[in-house]
Amino acid sequence: MVDRHYTDPRLAAIYDRENAGRWDVDLYLALADELGAAAVTDLGCGTGVLACDLAAQGHEVTGVDPAAAMLDIARARPGAQRVTWVEGTAVDLASASCDLVVLTGHVAQVFLDDEEWRDVLRHVHRALLPGGYLAFESRDPATRPWERWDPASSFATFEPEDGGEAFDSWLGSVEVGPGIVTMLGHTRFRSSGEEIVTASSLRFRAREEIEADLGAAGFAVCALYGDWEKGAFSATSEEMIFVARRD
Ligand SMILES: C[S@@+](CC[C@H](N)C(=O)[O-])C[C@H]1O[C@@H](n2cnc3c(N)ncnc32)[C@H](O)[C@@H]1O
């Protein structure tokens, strides 16, 4: 089931304001150029920031996402007409259709079930042309990032801008189960005082698990970065940014 943060139009409408950083977008844009990818598929494209930027950079881009509310925002973005938008999941990827598949914004962690995740990798393999690449990131559970997720440090306040509503957001309780972290995201719209509380779960896979799953799906890891400046992955890296080549 897709998280309400992406399916509720009111929450989808504030996604870009809450996630305004460019560091991941810039890395994936540079990567698409370095790899010489003519056709790129952005799986879990959300509001389409990266997909539109890739298209503006000259790549042929398909953005795939199951959340209609996110795609509505993507389709309204300047340059959106250059992108092919698909409401769907990995199952809907066209076979042998692209040179690079990206999953950004920690989309890899929304697949809580391991068999579902392995299936996604198999579909990505099917969608790629031989020698094509898969790039995505996942947070390293060894650094236990959830221990730094709390109401005080996550509290953020957003003023009205571009006709958007003023709201506050923060993380409430965080529950840690085996390999899965579930947190409550709070959003309070200031004009009405309405508060939406949404539970989100993320799967934290260890580096070795991801490498084994990639290998089993027919990928060889060619790079593992530990930060958005492409620093080498180390024991203290919160991010694991994988680039893998399809056989
Ligand atoms: C955190 S957002 C990331 C969006 C975008 N990639 C970004 O970096 O801003 C996670 C996205 O994954 C999408 N998603 C959820 N379940 C999915 C699935 N089964 N297959 C593909 N995408 C999915 C959500 O709809 C949402 O747009």
Ligand as a Chemical Component Dictionary entry (heavy atoms), coordinates in Angstrom:
data_LIG
# 
_chem_comp.id                   LIG 
_chem_comp.type                 NON-POLYMER 
_chem_comp.pdbx_formal_charge   0 
_chem_comp.three_letter_code    LIG 
# 
loop_
_chem_comp_atom.comp_id 
_chem_comp_atom.atom_id 
_chem_comp_atom.alt_atom_id 
_chem_comp_atom.type_symbol 
_chem_comp_atom.charge 
_chem_comp_atom.model_Cartn_x 
_chem_comp_atom.model_Cartn_y 
_chem_comp_atom.model_Cartn_z 
_chem_comp_atom.pdbx_ordinal 
LIG C1  C1  C 0  10.086 9.728  -0.914 1  
LIG S1  S1  S 1  9.181  9.742  -2.419 2  
LIG C2  C2  C 0  10.504 9.982  -3.590 3  
LIG C3  C3  C 0  10.039 10.684 -4.827 4  
LIG C4  C4  C 0  11.146 11.138 -5.782 5  
LIG N1  N1  N 0  11.895 10.024 -6.307 6  
LIG C5  C5  C 0  12.069 12.106 -5.084 7  
LIG O1  O1  O 0  13.274 11.845 -4.989 8  
LIG O2  O2  O -1 11.582 13.173 -4.652 9  
LIG C6  C6  C 0  8.765  8.023  -2.638 10 
LIG C7  C7  C 0  7.980  7.766  -3.907 11 
LIG O3  O3  O 0  7.882  6.350  -4.089 12 
LIG C8  C8  C 0  6.629  6.089  -4.655 13 
LIG N2  N2  N 0  6.268  4.670  -4.466 14 
LIG C9  C9  C 0  5.604  4.099  -3.447 15 
LIG N3  N3  N 0  5.420  2.794  -3.686 16 
LIG C10 C10 C 0  5.992  2.522  -4.885 17 
LIG C11 C11 C 0  6.122  1.362  -5.694 18 
LIG N4  N4  N 0  5.623  0.189  -5.304 19 
LIG N5  N5  N 0  6.751  1.457  -6.875 20 
LIG C12 C12 C 0  7.257  2.651  -7.289 21 
LIG N6  N6  N 0  7.168  3.789  -6.568 22 
LIG C13 C13 C 0  6.548  3.732  -5.383 23 
LIG C14 C14 C 0  5.701  7.045  -3.919 24 
LIG O4  O4  O 0  4.460  7.221  -4.576 25 
LIG C15 C15 C 0  6.559  8.302  -3.882 26 
LIG O5  O5  O 0  6.317  9.158  -4.981 27 
# 
loop_
_chem_comp_bond.comp_id 
_chem_comp_bond.atom_id_1 
_chem_comp_bond.atom_id_2 
_chem_comp_bond.value_order 
_chem_comp_bond.pdbx_ordinal 
LIG C1  S1  SING 1  
LIG S1  C2  SING 2  
LIG S1  C6  SING 3  
LIG C2  C3  SING 4  
LIG C3  C4  SING 5  
LIG C4  N1  SING 6  
LIG C4  C5  SING 7  
LIG C5  O1  DOUB 8  
LIG C5  O2  SING 9  
LIG C6  C7  SING 10 
LIG C7  O3  SING 11 
LIG C7  C15 SING 12 
LIG O3  C8  SING 13 
LIG C8  N2  SING 14 
LIG C8  C14 SING 15 
LIG N2  C9  SING 16 
LIG N2  C13 SING 17 
LIG C9  N3  DOUB 18 
LIG N3  C10 SING 19 
LIG C10 C11 SING 20 
LIG C10 C13 DOUB 21 
LIG C11 N4  SING 22 
LIG C11 N5  DOUB 23 
LIG N5  C12 SING 24 
LIG C12 N6  DOUB 25 
LIG N6  C13 SING 26 
LIG C14 O4  SING 27 
LIG C14 C15 SING 28 
LIG C15 O5  SING 29 
# 
